[in-house]
Amino acid sequence: MNVTALARPEIVAMQPYASARSEAPGQGVLLNANEAPRPLLTGLDSGPGLHRYPEPQPQELVARLAERYAVPRDCVLVTRGSDEGIDLLTRVFCRAGRDAVVQCPPTFGMYRIAACIQGADIVSVARDPARRFAMDEPAVLAAVARDDRVRLIFLTSPNNPTGDLVREDFLQKLLTAAAGRALVVLDEAYAEFCAQPSATRLIEAHENLVVLRTLSKAWASAGLRCGVVLAQPSVIGLLRRVIAPYPLATPIIALALRTLDDGMRERQARLIEEIARNKKALIELLENRTFVNELIAGEANFVLLRVNDARALLRYCADRGVILRGFATDPELQDCLRISVGSAADQAALAQALDAWENER
């Protein structure tokens, strides 16, 4: 079955909006887009100038990302962070009140939010807190097999906030089980921090595989809000029907290109090495603390802790200028805190706050 058969029929049938810049290149005497004839703000490293609309899918950036993730260019869709990719997929493949998504909580909350906004049902296959929140692989396969409403299966590798990986043999089984029925969306936002190969190399063989990547984490560019959807052209074509005409602003495109310059690879490698060293130091400063009941190190740039009185510890650290992540609204994580790997100075401040907390107890 072609993946188009899984999309909402009204999306397949719709005539997508054609922007002026998509119908004609941004070169020559440009009198087709009601733009100003000259910019007011000048001197920016922003390509053709802010008075012109950017390319809907910037060719140079698409080419750079395709090279980075080793996929053909027509398998790339540039988005405003991974969040937009999640939203687009849910809007294209889920009919309100009729279709469903699978998630494996605790996990990234935007899968649930996107489904709720679209009016899709949510099938939650809970992770096992007694096994360091390991994913229940047989239960995921069973949920997909018994529920023909499922159109999207959201997985994260490494998972946020538990840091565990999706095993490739399980991913292969799931892709086969879901073929012709649902898309498997693998969110690899933290993939650069682990040794496991990316699933992008499986895209050519599986039309129902979608991989999400981002510049926010390992590329230290969260402020750019630049993400990418990687999938076969049939999927990318459907998403392009509903994406905003100009998703990335001109200065963002220029900065993203600079971030992905060949000269940045060495700097990024040094950053990842620094984060790995600092993570080791973070684990050492957390081990053997009297208030820590469990430390889940995971494979990403954060750790998850089970602690005594998580809310009080969160407030105590915040009062001392150290901001951690709590989970007040997540029933599975009421006693947990997530701590990102910071700089050596950041972690020294954390250690000071934790020492004071421990000494007062």
C-alpha positions as a LaTeX table, in Angstrom:
\begin{tabular}{lrrr}
\hline
Residue & $x$ (\AA) & $y$ (\AA) & $z$ (\AA) \\
\hline
Met1 & 0.00 & 0.00 & 0.00 \\
Asn2 & 1.29 & 3.46 & $-0.91$ \\
Val3 & 1.68 & 5.76 & 2.10 \\
Thr4 & $-0.67$ & 8.25 & 0.44 \\
Ala5 & $-3.53$ & 5.88 & 1.27 \\
Leu6 & $-2.82$ & 6.47 & 4.97 \\
Ala7 & $-3.13$ & 10.25 & 4.74 \\
Arg8 & $-6.34$ & 12.16 & 5.29 \\
Pro9 & $-8.25$ & 12.07 & 1.96 \\
Glu10 & $-8.92$ & 15.81 & 2.10 \\
Ile11 & $-5.17$ & 16.49 & 2.32 \\
Val12 & $-4.47$ & 14.23 & $-0.65$ \\
Ala13 & $-7.21$ & 15.93 & $-2.67$ \\
Met14 & $-6.44$ & 19.54 & $-1.73$ \\
Gln15 & $-4.68$ & 21.97 & $-4.02$ \\
Pro16 & $-1.84$ & 23.33 & $-1.86$ \\
Tyr17 & $-1.20$ & 27.06 & $-1.60$ \\
Ala18 & 1.36 & 28.23 & $-4.13$ \\
Ser19 & 3.39 & 31.16 & $-2.86$ \\
Ala20 & 4.95 & 33.66 & $-5.22$ \\
Arg21 & 8.41 & 32.42 & $-4.33$ \\
Ser22 & 7.48 & 28.78 & $-4.93$ \\
Glu23 & 6.10 & 29.55 & $-8.39$ \\
Ala24 & 9.12 & 31.57 & $-9.54$ \\
Pro25 & 12.74 & 31.80 & $-8.34$ \\
Gly26 & 13.80 & 34.79 & $-6.29$ \\
Gln27 & 16.02 & 36.19 & $-9.04$ \\
Gly28 & 15.67 & 38.95 & $-11.63$ \\
Val29 & 13.28 & 41.90 & $-11.40$ \\
Leu30 & 10.94 & 40.71 & $-8.68$ \\
Leu31 & 7.48 & 42.21 & $-9.08$ \\
Asn32 & 5.40 & 39.17 & $-8.19$ \\
Ala33 & 5.17 & 39.01 & $-4.37$ \\
Asn34 & 4.10 & 42.50 & $-3.25$ \\
Glu35 & 7.44 & 42.99 & $-1.49$ \\
Ala36 & 9.05 & 46.32 & $-0.70$ \\
Pro37 & 11.59 & 47.40 & $-3.35$ \\
Arg38 & 14.37 & 47.82 & $-0.78$ \\
Pro39 & 15.06 & 46.84 & 2.83 \\
Leu40 & 14.97 & 49.20 & 5.80 \\
Leu41 & 17.19 & 47.04 & 7.99 \\
Thr42 & 20.55 & 46.49 & 6.33 \\
Gly43 & 23.97 & 45.10 & 7.14 \\
Leu44 & 22.70 & 41.65 & 8.13 \\
Asp45 & 24.20 & 38.38 & 6.94 \\
Ser46 & 20.85 & 37.35 & 5.55 \\
Gly47 & 21.13 & 36.52 & 1.86 \\
Pro48 & 18.94 & 38.55 & $-0.51$ \\
Gly49 & 17.71 & 41.03 & 2.14 \\
Leu50 & 14.75 & 41.16 & 4.49 \\
His51 & 12.48 & 42.89 & 1.97 \\
Arg52 & 12.33 & 39.62 & $-0.02$ \\
Tyr53 & 10.55 & 36.43 & 1.01 \\
Pro54 & 12.90 & 33.50 & 1.66 \\
Glu55 & 12.83 & 30.29 & $-0.32$ \\
Pro56 & 10.03 & 28.02 & 0.97 \\
Gln57 & 12.55 & 25.16 & 1.23 \\
Pro58 & 16.01 & 26.77 & 0.91 \\
Gln59 & 17.89 & 24.73 & $-1.67$ \\
Glu60 & 21.33 & 25.23 & $-0.16$ \\
Leu61 & 20.14 & 24.35 & 3.33 \\
Val62 & 18.25 & 21.31 & 2.07 \\
Ala63 & 21.39 & 20.15 & 0.26 \\
Arg64 & 23.54 & 20.68 & 3.35 \\
Leu65 & 21.10 & 18.73 & 5.56 \\
Ala66 & 20.76 & 15.94 & 3.00 \\
Glu67 & 24.53 & 15.56 & 2.99 \\
Arg68 & 24.71 & 15.68 & 6.78 \\
Tyr69 & 22.12 & 12.93 & 7.23 \\
Ala70 & 23.09 & 10.89 & 4.14 \\
Val71 & 19.74 & 10.97 & 2.38 \\
Pro72 & 18.63 & 12.26 & $-1.05$ \\
Arg73 & 17.52 & 15.88 & $-1.17$ \\
Asp74 & 13.93 & 14.98 & $-1.96$ \\
Cys75 & 13.79 & 13.12 & 1.36 \\
Val76 & 14.31 & 16.37 & 3.33 \\
Leu77 & 11.78 & 18.86 & 4.69 \\
Val78 & 13.13 & 21.79 & 6.73 \\
Thr79 & 10.88 & 22.81 & 9.62 \\
Arg80 & 10.70 & 25.20 & 12.56 \\
Gly81 & 12.23 & 22.73 & 14.97 \\
Ser82 & 11.12 & 19.13 & 15.39 \\
Asp83 & 7.89 & 20.39 & 16.95 \\
Glu84 & 6.62 & 21.55 & 13.57 \\
Gly85 & 7.44 & 18.17 & 12.03 \\
Ile86 & 5.37 & 16.44 & 14.73 \\
Asp87 & 2.49 & 18.85 & 14.13 \\
Leu88 & 2.58 & 18.43 & 10.34 \\
Leu89 & 2.59 & 14.64 & 10.55 \\
Thr90 & $-0.37$ & 14.64 & 12.92 \\
Arg91 & $-2.37$ & 17.06 & 10.76 \\
Val92 & $-1.71$ & 15.10 & 7.57 \\
Phe93 & $-2.31$ & 11.56 & 8.84 \\
Cys94 & $-4.85$ & 11.85 & 11.67 \\
Arg95 & $-8.54$ & 12.58 & 11.21 \\
Ala96 & $-10.18$ & 14.15 & 14.22 \\
Gly97 & $-12.23$ & 11.66 & 16.21 \\
Arg98 & $-11.28$ & 8.74 & 13.96 \\
Asp99 & $-7.53$ & 8.10 & 13.98 \\
Ala100 & $-5.00$ & 7.58 & 16.78 \\
Val101 & $-1.33$ & 7.90 & 17.63 \\
Val102 & 0.80 & 5.61 & 19.79 \\
Gln103 & 3.18 & 7.03 & 22.37 \\
Cys104 & 5.28 & 5.41 & 25.11 \\
Pro105 & 5.24 & 7.62 & 28.20 \\
Pro106 & 7.13 & 9.01 & 29.90 \\
Thr107 & 8.36 & 10.63 & 26.71 \\
Phe108 & 8.43 & 13.97 & 24.88 \\
Gly109 & 5.15 & 15.73 & 25.57 \\
Met110 & 4.61 & 17.24 & 22.11 \\
Tyr111 & 3.39 & 13.94 & 20.66 \\
Arg112 & 0.42 & 14.06 & 23.02 \\
Ile113 & $-0.13$ & 17.79 & 22.51 \\
Ala114 & $-0.16$ & 17.50 & 18.70 \\
Ala115 & $-2.65$ & 14.62 & 18.87 \\
Cys116 & $-4.92$ & 16.53 & 21.27 \\
Ile117 & $-4.91$ & 19.63 & 19.07 \\
Gln118 & $-5.81$ & 17.53 & 16.04 \\
Gly119 & $-8.54$ & 15.65 & 17.92 \\
Ala120 & $-6.81$ & 12.29 & 17.45 \\
Asp121 & $-7.00$ & 9.59 & 20.11 \\
Ile122 & $-3.87$ & 8.69 & 22.07 \\
Val123 & $-2.87$ & 5.08 & 22.67 \\
Ser124 & $-0.34$ & 5.11 & 25.50 \\
Val125 & 1.91 & 2.10 & 26.05 \\
Ala126 & 3.50 & 2.90 & 29.40 \\
Arg127 & 7.16 & 2.27 & 30.12 \\
Asp128 & 8.02 & 0.08 & 33.10 \\
Pro129 & 9.20 & 2.18 & 36.08 \\
Ala130 & 10.53 & $-0.96$ & 37.77 \\
Arg131 & 12.93 & $-1.51$ & 34.84 \\
Arg132 & 14.33 & 2.02 & 34.58 \\
Phe133 & 11.38 & 2.98 & 32.37 \\
Ala134 & 12.22 & 0.40 & 29.70 \\
Met135 & 9.85 & 0.40 & 26.73 \\
Asp136 & 7.42 & $-2.53$ & 26.59 \\
Glu137 & 8.19 & $-3.69$ & 23.04 \\
Pro138 & 5.65 & $-6.57$ & 22.90 \\
Ala139 & 2.92 & $-4.21$ & 24.15 \\
Val140 & 3.75 & $-1.66$ & 21.44 \\
Leu141 & 3.49 & $-4.33$ & 18.74 \\
Ala142 & 0.24 & $-5.61$ & 20.25 \\
Ala143 & $-1.27$ & $-2.10$ & 20.39 \\
Val144 & $-0.53$ & $-1.54$ & 16.72 \\
Ala145 & $-1.86$ & $-4.97$ & 15.74 \\
Arg146 & $-5.20$ & $-4.66$ & 17.52 \\
Asp147 & $-6.07$ & $-1.04$ & 16.77 \\
Asp148 & $-6.65$ & $-0.16$ & 13.13 \\
Arg149 & $-7.14$ & 3.51 & 14.06 \\
Val150 & $-3.39$ & 3.95 & 14.60 \\
Arg151 & $-1.77$ & 6.11 & 11.95 \\
Leu152 & 1.37 & 7.36 & 13.73 \\
Ile153 & 3.69 & 5.59 & 16.18 \\
Phe154 & 5.97 & 8.05 & 17.98 \\
Leu155 & 9.26 & 6.73 & 19.35 \\
Thr156 & 12.28 & 8.67 & 20.62 \\
Ser157 & 15.87 & 7.44 & 20.54 \\
Pro158 & 17.44 & 8.38 & 22.91 \\
Asn159 & 14.17 & 8.90 & 24.75 \\
Asn160 & 13.45 & 12.08 & 26.66 \\
Pro161 & 13.60 & 11.97 & 29.68 \\
Thr162 & 14.83 & 8.39 & 30.21 \\
Gly163 & 17.73 & 8.39 & 27.73 \\
Asp164 & 17.25 & 4.80 & 26.50 \\
Leu165 & 17.53 & 3.72 & 22.87 \\
Val166 & 15.15 & 2.05 & 20.42 \\
Arg167 & 16.74 & $-1.25$ & 19.44 \\
Glu168 & 17.12 & $-1.68$ & 15.68 \\
Asp169 & 15.70 & $-5.19$ & 15.57 \\
Phe170 & 12.56 & $-3.94$ & 17.35 \\
Leu171 & 12.33 & $-0.98$ & 14.96 \\
Gln172 & 12.52 & $-3.36$ & 12.01 \\
Lys173 & 9.76 & $-5.55$ & 13.48 \\
Leu174 & 7.57 & $-2.51$ & 14.10 \\
Leu175 & 8.10 & $-1.13$ & 10.59 \\
Thr176 & 7.07 & $-4.48$ & 9.13 \\
Ala177 & 4.05 & $-4.80$ & 11.42 \\
Ala178 & 2.90 & $-1.25$ & 10.62 \\
Ala179 & 3.50 & $-1.41$ & 6.86 \\
Gly180 & 0.39 & $-0.27$ & 5.01 \\
Arg181 & $-1.25$ & 0.72 & 8.29 \\
Ala182 & 0.80 & 3.39 & 10.08 \\
Leu183 & 3.95 & 5.49 & 9.99 \\
Val184 & 6.72 & 4.95 & 12.52 \\
Val185 & 8.12 & 8.33 & 13.55 \\
Leu186 & 11.55 & 8.05 & 15.17 \\
Asp187 & 12.60 & 11.24 & 16.90 \\
Glu188 & 16.42 & 11.38 & 16.95 \\
Ala189 & 16.79 & 14.80 & 18.58 \\
Tyr190 & 19.59 & 13.47 & 20.82 \\
Ala191 & 21.14 & 10.99 & 18.38 \\
Glu192 & 24.54 & 12.70 & 18.21 \\
Phe193 & 25.14 & 11.91 & 21.89 \\
Cys194 & 24.99 & 8.13 & 21.45 \\
Ala195 & 26.98 & 5.59 & 19.43 \\
Gln196 & 23.98 & 3.88 & 17.81 \\
Pro197 & 23.76 & 4.50 & 14.05 \\
Ser198 & 20.92 & 6.70 & 12.82 \\
Ala199 & 17.83 & 5.05 & 11.37 \\
Thr200 & 18.08 & 7.32 & 8.34 \\
Arg201 & 19.81 & 4.52 & 6.47 \\
Leu202 & 16.53 & 2.53 & 6.67 \\
Ile203 & 14.39 & 5.17 & 4.97 \\
Glu204 & 15.03 & 3.89 & 1.45 \\
Ala205 & 13.62 & 0.45 & 2.34 \\
His206 & 10.65 & 1.64 & 4.41 \\
Glu207 & 8.11 & 4.11 & 3.07 \\
Asn208 & 6.47 & 4.22 & 6.50 \\
Leu209 & 9.59 & 5.38 & 8.37 \\
Val210 & 9.99 & 9.04 & 9.32 \\
Val211 & 13.07 & 10.33 & 11.16 \\
Leu212 & 13.14 & 13.69 & 12.94 \\
Arg213 & 16.42 & 15.56 & 13.51 \\
Thr214 & 17.23 & 19.00 & 14.89 \\
Leu215 & 20.00 & 21.57 & 15.22 \\
Ser216 & 18.83 & 22.41 & 18.74 \\
Lys217 & 20.85 & 19.94 & 20.81 \\
Ala218 & 24.23 & 18.71 & 19.58 \\
Trp219 & 24.53 & 21.66 & 17.17 \\
Ala220 & 24.00 & 24.10 & 20.07 \\
Ser221 & 21.41 & 26.08 & 18.10 \\
Ala222 & 18.16 & 25.78 & 20.04 \\
Gly223 & 17.49 & 29.45 & 19.40 \\
Leu224 & 17.40 & 28.94 & 15.63 \\
Arg225 & 14.37 & 26.62 & 15.80 \\
Cys226 & 15.60 & 24.64 & 12.81 \\
Gly227 & 14.60 & 21.01 & 12.46 \\
Val228 & 14.22 & 18.51 & 9.66 \\
Val229 & 11.87 & 15.72 & 8.65 \\
Leu230 & 13.56 & 12.85 & 6.78 \\
Ala231 & 11.35 & 10.40 & 4.88 \\
Gln232 & 10.62 & 9.07 & 1.43 \\
Pro233 & 9.49 & 11.71 & $-1.12$ \\
Ser234 & 5.87 & 10.50 & $-0.95$ \\
Val235 & 5.71 & 11.51 & 2.73 \\
Ile236 & 7.63 & 14.75 & 2.21 \\
Gly237 & 5.26 & 15.71 & $-0.60$ \\
Leu238 & 2.23 & 15.30 & 1.65 \\
Leu239 & 3.78 & 17.39 & 4.42 \\
Arg240 & 4.65 & 20.16 & 1.96 \\
Arg241 & 0.94 & 20.51 & 1.23 \\
Val242 & 0.25 & 21.82 & 4.72 \\
Ile243 & 3.48 & 23.49 & 5.86 \\
Ala244 & 3.50 & 27.29 & 6.06 \\
Pro245 & 4.60 & 29.00 & 2.82 \\
Tyr246 & 7.81 & 30.38 & 4.35 \\
Pro247 & 8.61 & 28.38 & 7.49 \\
Leu248 & 12.16 & 29.69 & 8.08 \\
Ala249 & 13.04 & 33.38 & 8.23 \\
Thr250 & 15.86 & 34.63 & 6.03 \\
Pro251 & 18.33 & 35.32 & 8.91 \\
Ile252 & 17.61 & 31.85 & 10.34 \\
Ile253 & 18.46 & 30.24 & 7.02 \\
Ala254 & 21.75 & 32.14 & 6.87 \\
Leu255 & 22.65 & 31.18 & 10.44 \\
Ala256 & 21.69 & 27.54 & 9.89 \\
Leu257 & 23.99 & 27.41 & 6.87 \\
Arg258 & 26.83 & 28.84 & 8.95 \\
Thr259 & 26.13 & 26.28 & 11.67 \\
Leu260 & 26.45 & 23.46 & 9.12 \\
Asp261 & 29.64 & 24.75 & 7.47 \\
Asp262 & 32.34 & 22.14 & 7.08 \\
Gly263 & 34.51 & 24.16 & 9.43 \\
Met264 & 31.98 & 23.68 & 12.21 \\
Arg265 & 32.32 & 19.90 & 12.30 \\
Glu266 & 35.49 & 19.99 & 14.38 \\
Arg267 & 33.96 & 22.53 & 16.77 \\
Gln268 & 30.88 & 20.36 & 17.16 \\
Ala269 & 33.01 & 17.28 & 17.81 \\
Arg270 & 34.85 & 19.15 & 20.56 \\
Leu271 & 31.53 & 20.24 & 22.07 \\
Ile272 & 30.23 & 16.67 & 22.14 \\
Glu273 & 33.47 & 15.51 & 23.77 \\
Glu274 & 33.11 & 18.26 & 26.38 \\
Ile275 & 29.53 & 17.24 & 27.09 \\
Ala276 & 30.62 & 13.60 & 27.48 \\
Arg277 & 33.31 & 14.61 & 30.00 \\
Asn278 & 30.91 & 16.83 & 31.89 \\
Lys279 & 28.28 & 14.11 & 31.96 \\
Lys280 & 30.75 & 11.76 & 33.60 \\
Ala281 & 31.49 & 14.46 & 36.17 \\
Leu282 & 27.75 & 15.07 & 36.68 \\
Ile283 & 27.14 & 11.39 & 37.38 \\
Glu284 & 30.02 & 11.37 & 39.86 \\
Leu285 & 28.65 & 14.36 & 41.77 \\
Leu286 & 25.19 & 12.74 & 41.93 \\
Glu287 & 26.28 & 9.22 & 42.93 \\
Asn288 & 25.97 & 8.21 & 46.59 \\
Arg289 & 23.80 & 11.18 & 47.50 \\
Thr290 & 21.54 & 10.22 & 50.39 \\
Phe291 & 18.44 & 11.70 & 48.74 \\
Val292 & 18.96 & 10.00 & 45.34 \\
Asn293 & 17.02 & 6.76 & 45.07 \\
Glu294 & 17.86 & 6.00 & 41.44 \\
Leu295 & 20.08 & 7.55 & 38.80 \\
Ile296 & 19.25 & 6.78 & 35.15 \\
Ala297 & 22.21 & 7.98 & 33.10 \\
Gly298 & 20.86 & 7.20 & 29.63 \\
Glu299 & 22.53 & 8.00 & 26.31 \\
Ala300 & 21.78 & 11.72 & 25.92 \\
Asn301 & 22.94 & 15.05 & 27.37 \\
Phe302 & 20.90 & 14.69 & 30.56 \\
Val303 & 20.27 & 12.30 & 33.44 \\
Leu304 & 17.06 & 11.35 & 35.25 \\
Leu305 & 16.92 & 11.07 & 39.03 \\
Arg306 & 14.43 & 9.56 & 41.45 \\
Val307 & 14.75 & 11.58 & 44.63 \\
Asn308 & 13.12 & 12.17 & 47.97 \\
Asp309 & 10.74 & 15.15 & 47.81 \\
Ala310 & 11.36 & 16.15 & 44.19 \\
Arg311 & 9.22 & 19.30 & 44.37 \\
Ala312 & 11.01 & 20.65 & 47.41 \\
Leu313 & 14.45 & 19.96 & 45.91 \\
Leu314 & 13.39 & 21.64 & 42.66 \\
Arg315 & 12.34 & 24.77 & 44.57 \\
Tyr316 & 15.45 & 24.69 & 46.76 \\
Cys317 & 17.76 & 24.66 & 43.74 \\
Ala318 & 15.71 & 27.32 & 41.94 \\
Asp319 & 16.01 & 29.62 & 44.95 \\
Arg320 & 19.79 & 29.33 & 44.52 \\
Gly321 & 19.66 & 30.07 & 40.81 \\
Val322 & 20.01 & 26.45 & 39.64 \\
Ile323 & 17.07 & 25.49 & 37.42 \\
Leu324 & 16.27 & 21.78 & 37.01 \\
Arg325 & 13.36 & 20.08 & 35.26 \\
Gly326 & 10.52 & 18.69 & 37.33 \\
Phe327 & 7.43 & 16.79 & 36.22 \\
Ala328 & 4.58 & 18.06 & 38.38 \\
Thr329 & 1.88 & 17.06 & 35.86 \\
Asp330 & 3.30 & 13.64 & 34.92 \\
Pro331 & 2.09 & 10.88 & 37.26 \\
Glu332 & 4.91 & 8.50 & 36.29 \\
Leu333 & 7.58 & 11.06 & 37.20 \\
Gln334 & 6.31 & 12.71 & 40.38 \\
Asp335 & 9.46 & 11.73 & 42.26 \\
Cys336 & 11.84 & 12.49 & 39.39 \\
Leu337 & 14.04 & 15.35 & 38.23 \\
Arg338 & 15.87 & 15.73 & 34.94 \\
Ile339 & 19.26 & 17.44 & 34.97 \\
Ser340 & 20.89 & 18.62 & 31.74 \\
Val341 & 24.64 & 18.38 & 31.33 \\
Gly342 & 26.00 & 21.91 & 31.72 \\
Ser343 & 29.36 & 23.60 & 31.75 \\
Ala344 & 31.89 & 22.92 & 34.51 \\
Ala345 & 30.79 & 26.18 & 36.16 \\
Asp346 & 27.12 & 25.19 & 35.89 \\
Gln347 & 27.81 & 21.87 & 37.56 \\
Ala348 & 29.88 & 23.46 & 40.30 \\
Ala349 & 26.87 & 25.63 & 41.15 \\
Leu350 & 24.67 & 22.52 & 41.11 \\
Ala351 & 27.06 & 20.69 & 43.43 \\
Gln352 & 27.02 & 23.59 & 45.87 \\
Ala353 & 23.21 & 23.61 & 45.94 \\
Leu354 & 23.00 & 19.84 & 46.40 \\
Asp355 & 25.62 & 19.87 & 49.14 \\
Ala356 & 23.62 & 22.49 & 51.02 \\
Trp357 & 20.38 & 20.53 & 50.55 \\
Glu358 & 22.00 & 17.32 & 51.77 \\
Asn359 & 23.59 & 18.98 & 54.80 \\
Glu360 & 20.28 & 20.48 & 55.88 \\
Arg361 & 18.55 & 17.09 & 55.86 \\
\hline
\end{tabular}
